[in-house]
Amino acid sequence: MTEQAYLEYISQFGSFQQRSMFGGIGLFSNDAMFSLISNDHIYLRGGESLDEVFTALECEKYRHVKKQTTATVNYYDIGNLLDSDCAQLDELVRRSITLSEDHRCYQKSSASRRLRDLPNMQLTLERMVKKAGVKDVNTFLDLGAIAVFSKVRVAYGNDVDIKLLWKFAGAVEGIHWKLLEEPYKNHLLQQVRQ
């Protein structure tokens, strides 16, 4: 099947966007990539039970060759399915689009974020915060900088560097701690000293 014929076929599943990806064209539904056209091959994204189905149908995984490495990604060559008018193909496309969109939604949610992914946080601070009893991003954001800092002081002692308070406040605000305004920093400091 030609690229143009594939694009016409895929349009029955809804609207999609095209972007340059891996030296080819990625097809996106709701900002989630579900298909790849590269080097005259057409790929569908796998995931969950789709991997087993694509493997059983003898679809090969896409390999992106870089200068010194090869990355194998979770996209399967469906050329043989397209050429043979596979009865399952419509369902596979629907499932691929749904899985891609679900994964994208999860990636954008706070549930997928780690504490170290917040501004100013790194692995060391994530470990400190977790040891102090704050296990995830939602808890961190719900508690706020002052409560998290207080918990860290209980776990590590009162001589914890005050810069941690600024870092936690910046993480809550979504900015680098050095961008916090002085009046706000003073307000936080007064709250901690009470």
Contacts in CASP RR format, 6 or more apart in sequence:
PFRMAT RR
TARGET T0000
AUTHOR 0000-0000-0000
METHOD contacts of the structure
MODEL  1
MTEQAYLEYISQFGSFQQRSMFGGIGLFSNDAMFSLISNDHIYLRGGESL
DEVFTALECEKYRHVKKQTTATVNYYDIGNLLDSDCAQLDELVRRSITLS
EDHRCYQKSSASRRLRDLPNMQLTLERMVKKAGVKDVNTFLDLGAIAVFS
KVRVAYGNDVDIKLLWKFAGAVEGIHWKLLEEPYKNHLLQQVRQ
1 9 0 8 1.000
1 42 0 8 1.000
1 79 0 8 1.000
1 82 0 8 1.000
1 83 0 8 1.000
3 25 0 8 1.000
3 37 0 8 1.000
3 40 0 8 1.000
3 42 0 8 1.000
6 37 0 8 1.000
6 42 0 8 1.000
6 82 0 8 1.000
9 82 0 8 1.000
10 16 0 8 1.000
10 27 0 8 1.000
10 35 0 8 1.000
10 93 0 8 1.000
13 29 0 8 1.000
13 93 0 8 1.000
13 94 0 8 1.000
13 97 0 8 1.000
14 29 0 8 1.000
15 29 0 8 1.000
16 27 0 8 1.000
16 28 0 8 1.000
16 29 0 8 1.000
16 34 0 8 1.000
17 27 0 8 1.000
17 28 0 8 1.000
17 29 0 8 1.000
17 31 0 8 1.000
18 25 0 8 1.000
18 26 0 8 1.000
18 27 0 8 1.000
18 28 0 8 1.000
19 25 0 8 1.000
19 26 0 8 1.000
19 28 0 8 1.000
19 33 0 8 1.000
20 26 0 8 1.000
21 33 0 8 1.000
21 36 0 8 1.000
22 36 0 8 1.000
22 38 0 8 1.000
22 62 0 8 1.000
22 64 0 8 1.000
22 73 0 8 1.000
23 38 0 8 1.000
24 36 0 8 1.000
24 37 0 8 1.000
24 38 0 8 1.000
24 39 0 8 1.000
25 36 0 8 1.000
25 37 0 8 1.000
25 38 0 8 1.000
26 33 0 8 1.000
26 35 0 8 1.000
26 36 0 8 1.000
26 37 0 8 1.000
27 33 0 8 1.000
27 34 0 8 1.000
27 35 0 8 1.000
27 36 0 8 1.000
27 37 0 8 1.000
28 34 0 8 1.000
29 97 0 8 1.000
29 100 0 8 1.000
29 101 0 8 1.000
30 101 0 8 1.000
30 104 0 8 1.000
31 104 0 8 1.000
32 97 0 8 1.000
32 100 0 8 1.000
32 101 0 8 1.000
32 103 0 8 1.000
32 104 0 8 1.000
33 45 0 8 1.000
33 100 0 8 1.000
34 44 0 8 1.000
34 45 0 8 1.000
34 93 0 8 1.000
34 96 0 8 1.000
34 97 0 8 1.000
34 99 0 8 1.000
34 100 0 8 1.000
34 101 0 8 1.000
35 42 0 8 1.000
35 43 0 8 1.000
35 44 0 8 1.000
35 45 0 8 1.000
35 75 0 8 1.000
35 96 0 8 1.000
36 42 0 8 1.000
36 43 0 8 1.000
36 45 0 8 1.000
36 62 0 8 1.000
36 75 0 8 1.000
37 43 0 8 1.000
38 62 0 8 1.000
41 62 0 8 1.000
41 77 0 8 1.000
41 79 0 8 1.000
42 77 0 8 1.000
42 78 0 8 1.000
42 79 0 8 1.000
42 82 0 8 1.000
43 62 0 8 1.000
43 75 0 8 1.000
43 76 0 8 1.000
43 77 0 8 1.000
43 78 0 8 1.000
44 54 0 8 1.000
44 75 0 8 1.000
44 76 0 8 1.000
44 78 0 8 1.000
44 92 0 8 1.000
44 93 0 8 1.000
44 96 0 8 1.000
45 74 0 8 1.000
45 75 0 8 1.000
45 76 0 8 1.000
45 96 0 8 1.000
45 99 0 8 1.000
45 100 0 8 1.000
46 54 0 8 1.000
46 74 0 8 1.000
46 75 0 8 1.000
46 76 0 8 1.000
46 96 0 8 1.000
46 99 0 8 1.000
47 74 0 8 1.000
47 99 0 8 1.000
48 99 0 8 1.000
50 92 0 8 1.000
50 95 0 8 1.000
50 96 0 8 1.000
50 99 0 8 1.000
51 74 0 8 1.000
53 88 0 8 1.000
53 92 0 8 1.000
54 76 0 8 1.000
54 78 0 8 1.000
54 92 0 8 1.000
57 80 0 8 1.000
57 81 0 8 1.000
57 86 0 8 1.000
57 88 0 8 1.000
58 80 0 8 1.000
59 76 0 8 1.000
59 77 0 8 1.000
59 78 0 8 1.000
59 79 0 8 1.000
59 80 0 8 1.000
59 81 0 8 1.000
60 76 0 8 1.000
60 77 0 8 1.000
61 72 0 8 1.000
61 73 0 8 1.000
61 74 0 8 1.000
61 75 0 8 1.000
61 76 0 8 1.000
61 77 0 8 1.000
62 72 0 8 1.000
62 73 0 8 1.000
62 75 0 8 1.000
62 76 0 8 1.000
62 77 0 8 1.000
63 70 0 8 1.000
63 71 0 8 1.000
63 72 0 8 1.000
63 73 0 8 1.000
64 70 0 8 1.000
64 71 0 8 1.000
64 72 0 8 1.000
64 73 0 8 1.000
78 89 0 8 1.000
78 92 0 8 1.000
80 86 0 8 1.000
81 88 0 8 1.000
81 89 0 8 1.000
81 92 0 8 1.000
82 89 0 8 1.000
86 92 0 8 1.000
106 112 0 8 1.000
110 137 0 8 1.000
110 138 0 8 1.000
110 141 0 8 1.000
111 137 0 8 1.000
111 138 0 8 1.000
113 137 0 8 1.000
114 126 0 8 1.000
114 137 0 8 1.000
115 121 0 8 1.000
115 125 0 8 1.000
115 126 0 8 1.000
115 129 0 8 1.000
115 130 0 8 1.000
115 134 0 8 1.000
115 136 0 8 1.000
115 137 0 8 1.000
115 140 0 8 1.000
116 122 0 8 1.000
116 123 0 8 1.000
116 125 0 8 1.000
116 126 0 8 1.000
117 137 0 8 1.000
118 137 0 8 1.000
118 140 0 8 1.000
118 171 0 8 1.000
118 174 0 8 1.000
119 170 0 8 1.000
119 171 0 8 1.000
119 173 0 8 1.000
119 174 0 8 1.000
119 175 0 8 1.000
119 176 0 8 1.000
119 177 0 8 1.000
120 166 0 8 1.000
120 167 0 8 1.000
120 168 0 8 1.000
120 170 0 8 1.000
120 171 0 8 1.000
120 176 0 8 1.000
120 177 0 8 1.000
121 129 0 8 1.000
121 167 0 8 1.000
121 171 0 8 1.000
125 164 0 8 1.000
125 167 0 8 1.000
128 152 0 8 1.000
128 155 0 8 1.000
128 156 0 8 1.000
128 164 0 8 1.000
129 140 0 8 1.000
129 148 0 8 1.000
129 151 0 8 1.000
129 152 0 8 1.000
131 155 0 8 1.000
132 148 0 8 1.000
132 151 0 8 1.000
132 152 0 8 1.000
132 154 0 8 1.000
132 155 0 8 1.000
132 156 0 8 1.000
133 151 0 8 1.000
133 155 0 8 1.000
134 140 0 8 1.000
134 143 0 8 1.000
134 148 0 8 1.000
134 151 0 8 1.000
140 148 0 8 1.000
140 168 0 8 1.000
140 171 0 8 1.000
140 172 0 8 1.000
141 172 0 8 1.000
143 151 0 8 1.000
144 168 0 8 1.000
144 172 0 8 1.000
145 165 0 8 1.000
145 168 0 8 1.000
145 169 0 8 1.000
145 170 0 8 1.000
145 171 0 8 1.000
145 172 0 8 1.000
145 188 0 8 1.000
146 165 0 8 1.000
146 188 0 8 1.000
146 191 0 8 1.000
146 192 0 8 1.000
148 168 0 8 1.000
149 160 0 8 1.000
149 164 0 8 1.000
149 165 0 8 1.000
149 168 0 8 1.000
149 192 0 8 1.000
150 192 0 8 1.000
152 160 0 8 1.000
152 164 0 8 1.000
153 160 0 8 1.000
162 189 0 8 1.000
162 192 0 8 1.000
163 177 0 8 1.000
165 188 0 8 1.000
165 189 0 8 1.000
165 192 0 8 1.000
166 177 0 8 1.000
166 178 0 8 1.000
166 180 0 8 1.000
166 185 0 8 1.000
166 188 0 8 1.000
167 177 0 8 1.000
169 177 0 8 1.000
169 180 0 8 1.000
169 184 0 8 1.000
169 185 0 8 1.000
169 188 0 8 1.000
170 176 0 8 1.000
170 177 0 8 1.000
170 179 0 8 1.000
170 180 0 8 1.000
171 177 0 8 1.000
173 180 0 8 1.000
END
